[in-house]
Amino acid sequence: MVRAKFTCIGVRKSLHWDRSKGFLFEATFSPVTSGSEENKQFFEATPSGEIKLSTYKEDYFEPGKSYFIDFTLAEG
């Protein structure tokens, strides 16, 4: 397992391609790179990248807040 720390840098609202389903909220994350010793350790493991996730819930991710993201191998 690899644990990384990412900060939500923005949430974009758009119409779902199936308009009857309402809106999608696309959250964009970037890796944490500074601010504490813990953040420096995360930066050494994840120096660059970007994650984008879409949800139906507007308030699921908050810009400016950091989140741990765990990557675990899915076998099969």
C-alpha positions, 0 to 999 in steps of 0.5 A, spaced: 500 500 500 502 507 498 499 512 502 499 519 499 496 526 501 493 530 496 489 537 496 483 539 493 485 545 488 478 546 486 471 543 484 467 544 477 460 543 477 457 541 470 451 538 467 451 530 467 451 528 460 444 525 461 441 531 463 435 527 467 441 526 472 442 533 474 449 535 475 456 532 476 462 535 481 469 534 478 474 535 484 481 536 482 487 534 487 494 535 487 500 532 491 502 536 498 509 538 497 510 543 503 508 545 510 510 540 515 515 534 516 509 530 514 508 533 508 515 533 506 515 526 506 509 525 502 512 529 497 518 525 497 514 519 495 509 523 490 513 529 487 508 530 482 501 528 479 494 530 479 487 526 480 480 528 478 474 525 481 467 526 479 461 525 484 454 527 484 455 530 491 456 538 491 460 538 498 463 531 498 470 535 497 472 542 499 477 546 496 483 547 500 482 541 504 487 535 504 485 528 503 489 521 504 489 517 498 491 510 499 493 505 493 492 498 494 493 493 489 487 490 486 488 483 484 484 479 479 
